[in-house]
Amino acid sequence: MLKNKFYIAISCLILSATNLAAQTLSLDNVLSTIKTNNPQLKMYDADIQSMDAAAKGAKSWMPPQVGVGFFMVPYNSKMWKPMDDFPGMGSYMISIQQMIPNTSKLNANENLMKAMSSVENENKNFTLNQLNAFAKTYYYEWIISNEKIKIAQDNLLLLDYMIKSMEIRYQYNMDKLPSYYKAKSQYAALESMNVMLENDILQRKYMLNTLMARDKKANFEIDSNYEIKDFNLFETDLSSYINNRSDIKAIDKTKVINELKIETQRVELKPEFGVKLDHMIGFGNQPQQFSLMGMITIPMPWTTKMNKANMESYRLKNESLNWQKQMIANEANGIIKGMNAEFLNLKKQYQITQDNIIPALKRNYDTAILAWQNNSGDLFVALDAWEALNMTQIEALDKLKSILTTQVEIEKQLETK
């Protein structure tokens, strides 16, 4: 019995520890959650559903008009009743009228309303692309901050060892106070940098939680893996990428909507038909009577001015959209080419730093620290060598951050993942 209770207690502790462990989210997990939960995207979904719901009533007719009242009734109420050979005068009339819309008008209106949501759908994709770019940037910045913290923690251990060694060596006149205080100041500077980096990570966590529409304080960790893409777009024709961007598609679909609006204005110039039935119940001995009339609307020059003006307005709007499309394509082409050059340059600089500069500085530091430990070198030289190595490692991570940020911007411009 005691044994079973022991196992139960151990199981509860394991489950509690599992729940307390921070969840690790990959970049794909973050992007997927943003796509599902972000309120800005949900707003677009609601607008799209609203427009699609409204399109279902595009072929509705105008409601019929019904009227009741007196028809040809004399003011003298004595004449309403029959007298001798006089049958009486006046009637009680029921009237109903229905306009029958032109089929081409209904079809044009339906096509327009069905197309309205297509622009909002592209606007949603454009917004999603922007949100993804923000998320990637925050995610990569978090990764870089983590890497800097690792370097800072390693260096804190190293400096702590050096400081403790100096405290012992100073007692035997083997080290000087200036070196000791320099090491102490660098230790404090690293601690300050650690605090700043932890704050940066906390901010990125808040920002990512905001994008994912989660509790801002929800704890999670990130996957430290990242991929540096191989962009070389100097000789690439970017027109297919640019024409596939959601903002360009939104312009194209806006043009389609304007063409549909032109069509709705054009069919407004067509006549519409209607029918009117009047049923009269005669007073006195008068027989029941009816009146059946067909009606038609006849567009006249003075009634079509607004329609023609609207058609010209939509045509000019499409001309403006064509120029806007060219402007965006030209600007995007230039931005992508420029960022591609910067991306390749940063990659070369980063590779040179990793392959040549950091190894050389590491060897220089190892030589200086070994000489100090063997009492054949000065600690100032070792500290200078360490400082040069540390700064270069941090600068290399800053270059890596610039590479990833530029990569995100290129992906945003190309609208690729």
C-alpha positions in Angstrom: 0.0 0.0 0.0 2.8 2.4 0.9 4.6 1.4 -2.2 1.6 2.3 -4.4 1.3 5.7 -2.6 5.0 6.3 -3.3 4.5 5.6 -7.0 1.4 7.9 -7.1 3.4 10.7 -5.5 6.3 10.3 -7.9 3.9 10.3 -10.9 2.2 13.5 -9.6 5.6 15.2 -9.3 6.6 14.2 -12.8 3.3 15.5 -14.2 3.7 18.8 -12.3 7.3 19.2 -13.6 6.1 18.5 -17.2 3.4 21.2 -16.9 5.8 23.7 -15.4 8.3 23.2 -18.3 8.1 25.9 -20.8 6.7 25.0 -24.2 9.1 25.1 -27.1 7.6 26.7 -30.2 9.3 26.4 -33.6 9.0 29.2 -36.1 6.5 27.2 -38.1 4.4 26.8 -34.9 4.4 30.5 -34.3 3.4 31.4 -37.9 0.7 28.8 -37.9 -0.7 30.1 -34.6 -0.7 33.7 -36.0 -2.6 32.6 -39.1 -5.2 30.8 -36.9 -5.6 33.2 -33.9 -4.5 36.8 -34.9 -7.5 39.1 -34.4 -6.6 41.3 -37.4 -6.9 38.2 -39.7 -10.1 37.2 -38.0 -11.5 40.7 -38.8 -10.8 40.1 -42.5 -12.5 36.6 -42.2 -15.6 38.2 -40.8 -15.6 40.9 -43.5 -15.2 38.3 -46.2 -18.0 36.2 -44.8 -20.2 39.3 -44.5 -19.7 40.1 -48.2 -20.3 36.6 -49.3 -23.5 36.5 -47.2 -24.7 39.8 -48.8 -24.0 38.3 -52.3 -26.7 35.7 -51.7 -29.4 38.3 -51.9 -28.0 39.8 -55.1 -30.9 38.6 -57.3 -33.7 40.0 -55.0 -36.6 41.8 -56.7 -38.1 45.0 -55.5 -41.0 44.4 -53.0 -44.5 44.7 -54.5 -46.5 47.8 -53.8 -50.0 47.2 -52.4 -52.6 50.0 -52.0 -56.2 50.2 -50.8 -58.7 53.0 -50.9 -61.6 54.6 -52.6 -61.9 55.0 -56.4 -64.0 57.7 -58.2 -66.2 58.2 -55.1 -68.5 61.3 -55.2 -68.3 63.6 -52.2 -72.1 63.4 -51.8 -72.5 60.2 -49.9 -76.1 59.9 -50.9 -74.9 59.0 -54.4 -73.1 56.0 -53.1 -76.4 54.1 -52.7 -78.7 53.0 -55.5 -81.9 54.9 -56.0 -84.6 53.7 -58.5 -82.7 53.2 -61.8 -79.5 54.9 -60.4 -77.0 52.1 -59.5 -74.9 54.3 -57.2 -71.4 55.6 -57.7 -67.9 54.9 -56.4 -65.8 51.9 -55.7 -63.5 50.4 -53.1 -60.2 49.6 -54.8 -57.3 47.1 -54.0 -54.2 47.8 -56.0 -51.0 45.7 -56.4 -47.9 46.7 -58.5 -44.7 44.7 -59.1 -41.6 45.8 -61.1 -39.9 42.9 -62.9 -36.1 43.5 -63.0 -34.1 43.0 -66.1 -32.3 39.6 -65.9 -29.0 41.2 -67.1 -29.2 43.7 -64.2 -29.6 40.9 -61.7 -26.7 38.9 -63.2 -24.5 42.0 -63.2 -25.3 42.8 -59.6 -24.7 39.2 -58.5 -21.3 39.0 -60.3 -20.2 42.3 -58.6 -21.3 41.3 -55.1 -19.6 37.8 -55.4 -16.4 39.5 -56.5 -16.3 42.0 -53.6 -14.8 39.6 -51.1 -11.9 38.7 -53.4 -10.1 42.0 -52.7 -10.5 41.5 -48.9 -9.1 38.0 -49.3 -5.9 39.4 -50.9 -5.8 42.2 -48.3 -5.9 39.5 -45.7 -3.0 37.7 -47.4 -1.0 40.9 -47.5 -1.6 41.5 -43.8 -0.6 37.9 -43.0 2.6 38.4 -45.0 3.4 41.5 -42.9 2.6 39.7 -39.6 4.8 36.8 -40.6 7.7 39.2 -41.3 7.3 40.7 -37.9 7.2 37.3 -36.3 10.3 36.0 -38.1 12.2 39.2 -37.1 11.3 38.9 -33.4 12.1 35.1 -33.5 15.5 35.6 -35.1 16.3 38.5 -32.7 15.5 36.2 -29.8 17.8 33.5 -31.2 20.7 36.1 -31.5 20.1 37.3 -28.0 20.2 33.7 -26.7 23.6 33.2 -28.5 24.9 36.5 -27.0 23.8 35.4 -23.5 25.7 32.1 -24.0 28.9 34.0 -24.9 28.4 36.4 -22.0 27.9 33.5 -19.5 31.0 31.7 -20.7 33.0 35.0 -20.4 31.6 35.6 -16.9 32.9 32.2 -15.8 36.2 33.0 -17.4 36.5 36.5 -15.9 35.4 35.1 -12.5 38.3 32.6 -12.7 40.7 35.3 -13.7 39.6 37.6 -10.9 39.9 34.9 -8.2 43.3 33.9 -9.6 44.4 37.6 -9.4 43.2 37.9 -5.8 45.5 34.9 -4.9 48.4 36.0 -7.1 48.3 39.6 -5.8 49.0 38.3 -2.3 52.4 37.1 -3.7 53.0 40.2 -5.7 52.4 38.3 -8.9 49.7 40.6 -10.4 48.9 44.3 -10.4 45.8 46.1 -9.1 45.0 47.9 -12.4 44.6 44.5 -14.1 42.4 43.4 -11.3 40.1 46.4 -11.5 40.0 46.2 -15.3 38.8 42.6 -15.1 36.2 43.6 -12.5 34.9 46.4 -14.7 34.6 44.0 -17.7 32.8 41.5 -15.5 30.3 44.2 -14.5 29.9 45.3 -18.1 29.0 41.7 -19.1 26.5 41.5 -16.3 24.9 44.7 -17.5 24.8 43.3 -21.1 23.2 40.1 -19.8 20.4 42.2 -18.1 19.8 44.1 -21.4 19.7 40.9 -23.4 17.2 39.3 -21.0 15.0 42.4 -21.3 15.3 42.1 -25.1 14.2 38.5 -25.0 11.3 39.4 -22.7 10.1 42.1 -25.1 10.3 39.7 -28.1 8.3 37.1 -26.1 5.6 39.8 -25.4 5.6 40.7 -29.1 5.3 37.2 -30.3 2.5 36.4 -27.8 0.7 39.5 -29.0 0.9 38.4 -32.6 -0.3 34.9 -31.6 -3.2 36.5 -29.6 -2.0 34.7 -26.4 -1.6 35.8 -22.8 1.3 38.3 -23.0 3.0 36.6 -20.1 2.6 33.1 -21.5 6.0 31.4 -21.1 7.6 29.5 -24.0 11.0 28.8 -25.5 12.1 28.9 -29.1 13.9 26.5 -31.3 17.5 27.8 -31.8 17.7 26.4 -35.4 17.6 28.8 -38.3 18.3 28.6 -42.0 20.2 31.1 -44.1 18.7 31.0 -47.6 20.7 31.1 -50.8 19.4 34.2 -52.6 21.1 35.3 -55.8 18.5 37.3 -57.7 20.6 39.6 -59.8 19.9 37.7 -63.1 16.4 36.5 -62.0 13.3 37.8 -63.7 11.2 38.9 -60.7 8.0 39.6 -62.6 6.5 36.3 -61.7 7.2 36.8 -58.0 6.0 40.3 -58.0 2.8 39.6 -60.0 2.0 36.8 -57.5 2.2 39.3 -54.5 -1.1 39.7 -52.7 -1.0 43.6 -53.0 -0.6 43.2 -56.8 -3.4 40.6 -56.9 -5.6 43.0 -54.8 -5.1 45.7 -57.5 -5.9 43.3 -60.3 -9.1 42.2 -58.5 -10.0 45.8 -57.7 -9.8 46.4 -61.5 -12.1 43.4 -62.1 -14.6 44.9 -59.6 -14.4 48.2 -61.3 -15.1 46.5 -64.7 -18.1 44.8 -63.0 -19.3 48.2 -61.7 -19.1 49.6 -65.2 -21.2 46.7 -66.4 -23.8 47.3 -63.7 -24.0 50.9 -64.7 -24.3 49.9 -68.4 -27.2 47.5 -67.7 -28.9 50.2 -65.7 -29.5 51.9 -69.1 -31.7 49.0 -70.1 -35.5 49.2 -69.6 -37.4 47.4 -66.9 -40.9 46.1 -67.0 -43.7 46.1 -64.4 -47.3 45.1 -64.0 -50.1 46.7 -62.1 -53.5 45.2 -61.2 -56.4 47.3 -59.7 -59.5 45.5 -58.5 -62.6 47.7 -57.8 -65.5 46.6 -55.7 -68.4 48.9 -56.8 -70.8 50.6 -54.4 -74.5 50.0 -54.7 -75.4 47.9 -57.7 -72.3 48.6 -59.6 -70.4 45.6 -61.0 -66.9 44.6 -59.8 -64.3 45.9 -62.2 -60.5 45.6 -62.7 -57.7 47.4 -64.4 -54.5 45.5 -65.6 -51.6 47.6 -66.9 -48.1 46.8 -68.1 -45.3 49.3 -67.5 -41.8 49.9 -68.8 -39.1 52.3 -67.7 -37.6 54.2 -70.7 -34.0 55.6 -70.1 -33.9 59.1 -71.5 -30.8 61.3 -72.0 -31.6 63.4 -68.9 -31.9 60.2 -66.8 -28.6 58.5 -67.8 -26.1 61.2 -67.1 -25.1 59.8 -63.7 -24.7 56.3 -65.1 -22.4 57.4 -67.9 -20.4 59.6 -65.5 -19.9 56.7 -63.1 -18.8 54.5 -66.0 -16.1 57.0 -67.0 -15.1 57.4 -63.3 -14.5 53.6 -62.9 -12.5 53.5 -66.2 -10.2 56.3 -65.0 -9.8 54.5 -61.6 -8.6 51.4 -63.4 -6.1 53.6 -65.3 -4.9 54.9 -62.0 -4.6 51.3 -60.7 -2.5 50.3 -63.7 0.0 53.0 -62.8 -0.1 52.1 -59.1 0.7 48.5 -60.1 3.6 49.6 -62.2 4.9 51.8 -59.4 4.7 48.9 -56.8 6.4 46.5 -59.2 9.2 48.9 -60.1 9.8 49.8 -56.4 9.7 46.1 -55.3 12.2 45.2 -58.1 14.6 47.8 -56.9 14.3 47.0 -53.2 14.8 43.2 -53.8 17.9 43.8 -56.0 19.4 46.2 -53.4 18.7 43.9 -50.5 20.0 40.9 -52.4 23.4 42.8 -52.8 23.4 43.6 -49.1 22.5 40.0 -48.2 25.4 38.6 -50.2 27.8 41.2 -48.8 26.8 40.4 -45.2 27.2 36.7 -45.8 30.7 37.2 -47.1 31.6 39.4 -44.2 30.1 36.9 -41.7 32.0 34.0 -43.3 35.3 35.8 -43.2 34.8 36.6 -39.5 33.9 33.0 -38.7 36.6 31.4 -40.8 39.5 33.8 -40.3 39.1 36.6 -37.7 37.6 34.7 -34.8 40.0 31.7 -35.0 43.0 34.1 -35.2 41.8 36.1 -32.2 41.1 32.9 -30.3 44.7 31.8 -30.8 45.9 35.2 -29.8 43.9 35.0 -26.6 45.0 31.5 -25.8 48.6 32.5 -26.2 48.2 35.6 -24.0 46.3 33.7 -21.2 48.9 30.9 -21.3 51.7 33.4 -21.0 50.0 35.1 -18.0 49.4 31.8 -16.3 53.1 30.9 -16.8 54.1 34.4 -15.4 55.7 35.3 -18.7 53.0 37.7 -19.9 51.0 40.6 -18.6 47.3 40.2 -17.7 46.6 43.5 -19.5 47.6 41.9 -22.7 45.4 38.8 -21.9 42.4 41.1 -21.1 42.9 43.1 -24.3 43.1 39.8 -26.3 39.9 38.6 -24.5 38.1 41.9 -25.2 39.0 41.8 -28.9 37.7 38.2 -29.2 34.5 39.0 -27.2 33.7 42.1 -29.2 34.3 40.3 -32.5 32.1 37.4 -31.5 29.3 39.9 -30.6 29.8 41.8 -33.9 29.6 38.5 -35.8 26.2 37.8 -34.1 25.1 41.3 -35.0 26.1 40.5 -38.7 24.1 37.3 -38.4 21.1 39.2 -37.2 21.5 41.6 -40.1 21.7 38.6 -42.5 18.5 37.1 -41.1 16.7 40.4 -41.0 17.6 41.1 -44.6 16.5 37.6 -45.5 13.1 38.2 -43.8 12.7 41.5 -45.8 13.5 39.7 -49.1 11.0 37.0 -48.3 8.4 39.6 -47.4 9.0 41.4 -50.7 8.8 38.1 -52.7 6.0 37.0 -50.4 7.6 33.6 -49.8 8.0 31.6 -46.6 
